[in-house]
Amino acid sequence: MSLAEDARIDSERFTPEMLDGHAAVLAERVFQVETKWPHFKRLLTDVRAFAAEMPAGAVVASLERGLLYGGCSLVAPFFQDQDFQALDCSPQSAEDRGAYNASMVDDPRFLFVPGARRVGASDTGLADSSVDLVLVPNLVHHVADQDALFAELARITRPGGRVYVFEPLLRELHQSPDDYLRWTPFGMARAMREAGLQPEEPKTTGGPFEAIAYCWIQALEYFPEESRADMAAWFYGTHMPELMDWDETHTQNRVRHNTSFPVAYSITAGKPA
């Protein structure tokens, strides 16, 4: 059942200010773009751009891991004018951990839209050629059967529709054991083409200094609790700002010109009409 059909999204309900507040919660608490995952700014920017350009009534499906956040779609509020399908693709093994990220969305600004339907990433239950835009934010690396996933994305997308994927290139092993691979943008584009989609130029984000910062942020969690706060103060007080400044200043490898170090990327593919 779509959220629009279920009358859980009312076009008069969410004002621009409310949507900005929701986006702020995602940036500050869920994706922690200033302190942990700066590259998720790319995802937030892309999603809001899609929401602004999609016509009212267009069918939008989002494959997420809603169980982590209490069973909701993080992006649903932005698509209140569309026929939004919230698909919770959390793996079965996630049942034991439950909604362990629910505290991230425990904020009055967060717009909790219930109604996400639990499905398999390669078995969504949607009709053939029924979706105008398929969103796959930060999910692909958690799917074991990649061929089946891309075949499903191509199957449910209507001719002339699009598939959007956001993926990290640099991540620690996480949500084990459901962490399977890291596609490069070129590998992702190839997988999309083999499924019958036509990928556009990927949009990369981050560089080598953000990568160093990200690794340090993860490494802080390995220090004993009694020294972790001091080490975090040492890193965030001086080194995080310094690294992020360098990342904006030094954007190209000056020795190996065919080399780059993005931390994440997004890629959109169309389905031929």
N, C-alpha and C positions, 0 to 999 in steps of 0.2 A: 504494500500500500504506500502510495506517495504521501509525503507530509502535506502537500497541498490538498489532496483529496481528504485527508484526515482532519482538515481545518485546524491544524496546529500552527500554521503560519498565516498570519493576517497581514496584508500589505500595509495596514494602518498601524500595526502593532510596533514594529521596530523603526524608530526614527533614525535619521543619519547620526545623531548623537549617540544613540544606543548602539548602533553598529560600530561606531568609532570606539566606544567603550569595550565592546566585545573584542574588537581587534587588538585593543591595548592589553586585555587579559591574555590573549594568545601570545602576544609579543613578550610581555613581561613575565608571565608565570608558566605558560605551557612551553613555548619555544625559547624563552630566556635569551633573547637576541642580543642583549647587551653584556651578558655575563657567561654564556655557555655556547649557544648555537647561533652566531650572527648570520649564518647562511640561510636561516629560515626566513629572513626578510624577503628573500626571493619568492618563497612560497606564498607569503601573505600578500605581496604585491601582485603576483600573478592571479591569485584567487579573486581578489577584489576587482581586478581588471576584467576577468571573465564575467563576474556578477554584473558589472556595469554594462557590458556589451551584449549579453545574451537577451534575446527578446522575451517579453512576458509570455509565460506558458510553455517555453521551451523545456524539454525534458533533460534534466541534469542528474546524473548518478555519481555518487562519491563512494569509493571503496576505501574505508578507513578501518581503524582498530578501536571502535567506539567503546568496547568493554573496559578499556583502560581508564576511561573518563566517566564511567557510570552509565554507559550505554547510549551515548549521544554522538552526533556528528559535530565536529568542531567548526565546520564551514557552513552548515545548514542556514544559519541566520542571514548570510549574505545573499542567499538565493530565494528570498521570500516571494519574489514575483514569478519564479519559475516553478515548474512541476518537479520538485526535488525528491530524488530517491536516495535515502540514507541507508547504506549497506555496511553492516558491521562484519568485517572480515577477520576478526580476531581468531587466532588458531585455537583449537580445542585445548591445547596445553595451557592456554592463558587462564582457563577456568580456575586453576589452583591459586593464581596470584590475584585474580579479580580486578576490581577497579582501583589499582594501587596508585594511579595518578589522579584520582578524584580530588585530592586536596589542591591540585593545580587549578581547578576550575571552581573552587569554593570561593567565589567572589561575586558580589552583587551585580557587577557589570557583565558577568558571563550570561549569555542568552542560551539557556538550556532548552533545546528543542527535542522532546522525546519522540520515539517512533522508529529508531534505527532497526532494521531487520537483519538478523544474523544469517549470513550466507557464507559459502565458500568462495574464495577469490576466483576460482575457475568454474563456479557453478552458481551464478547470481540469481537464476530463476527469471531473469528479464527476457522479454521477447526478442527475437531476431530483429536487428535494424530498428530499434525502438528509442534510442537515446541520442540526443543532439550533442551532448558534451559529457564525457566520462572523465572524472577526476580520480587520480590515483596518487594521493599525497603520502610520500614516505612509507610506502607499503611493499613495493616490488621485492625488496631484499628479504622480506619475511615470508615469501611464497616459495614452496619447495618445487612445484612443477611449473617452470617458467613457460614452457611451450603451451601448456593448457591455459595459463593466465593470458598470454597475448592472443591466443585464439579466441578466448572469451571476450576480451576487449574489442577485438575486431567484429565478433559476431553481434554484439549488442549495439554497436554504433551504427547509426543510420548512414546511408550514402550521403556524403556532404558534411557529416558530423566530424567531431574531433575527439581525440584522446589526449589528455594532459597527464604527464608523469613528473613528479618531483622526487629526486633520489640523492642520497649522500654518496660521495666518493670516499670520504674518510669517516669511519665510525669504529668504535670499539665493538667487540663481540657483545651483543646485548640481547635481552629477552631470550636467552639461550633456553632450549636448543633451536628456536625458530628464527635463525639468522643465517641466510644461505649464501649470499653473494653480493658483490659490488659491481654493477655494470658501469663501464665507462660510457660517456655520451655516444661514442662511435658504436660500441656494442649494443647499446639500447636502440639506436637508430636501425641497426641491422636486424635486431629481433622484431622491431615494428614492421620493417619492410617485408620480412619473411611471413608475417601474419597478414599481409595485404594492406597495410597502412602506409601512408606517405609522410615520413617525418620532416619537420622543419628544422632550421638551424637551432641547436640547443643554446640555452642561456646559462652560462656558468657563473658561479659566484665564489668568492673567496680566493685566497692565494697562499703561498708558502708560509707567510707569517701568521695568518689566521690558523693554518694547520698546526703550527708550533703551539699557538695559544690553546687550541682545542686539546692537543695532547697534554699540555700542562694542566688544564682544567680537569681532565680525567685523572691525571696522575695525583692530583691533590687528594683524591678520595682514597689513595693507597697509604697515606700517612696515618700514623696512630692518632686517635681522637685528641690526645693531649697536645699534639703539636700541629694539628691540621689548621686551626684558626690562625696561628702565627704564620704558617706557610701561605695560607690564602691571602692574608693581609700583605705579605711580601710580594706575592704575584700580582694581585689586583691593584695594589697601590702604585706600582711603577711599571711592571712588565707587560701587563695586558694592554694598557693604553699605548705603550711604546710599540708593541707588536702590531696592533691594529692600525696605528699611524703608518708604520712601514708597509703594511699590506696595501694601503691606499696609494702610497707614494711609489713603491717599487713593484710594478705590475707585470713586467716582462723579464724573462730569463735573458740575460745579456751575453751568455756564453753559448747556450744550446737553443737555437731559435725555433726549433720544433717541439719544445718542451714547455709545459705549463703545469700548474699545481692547483687547480680548482678544488674546493672542498665539497661542493654540491652543484647540482645543475637541474634545470627543468627542460622538458622537451615536449612539444606538441606535435601530434600527427593527425592528418586528415584521412578520412576513408573516401576513396574515389567514388564519385557520383555515378 
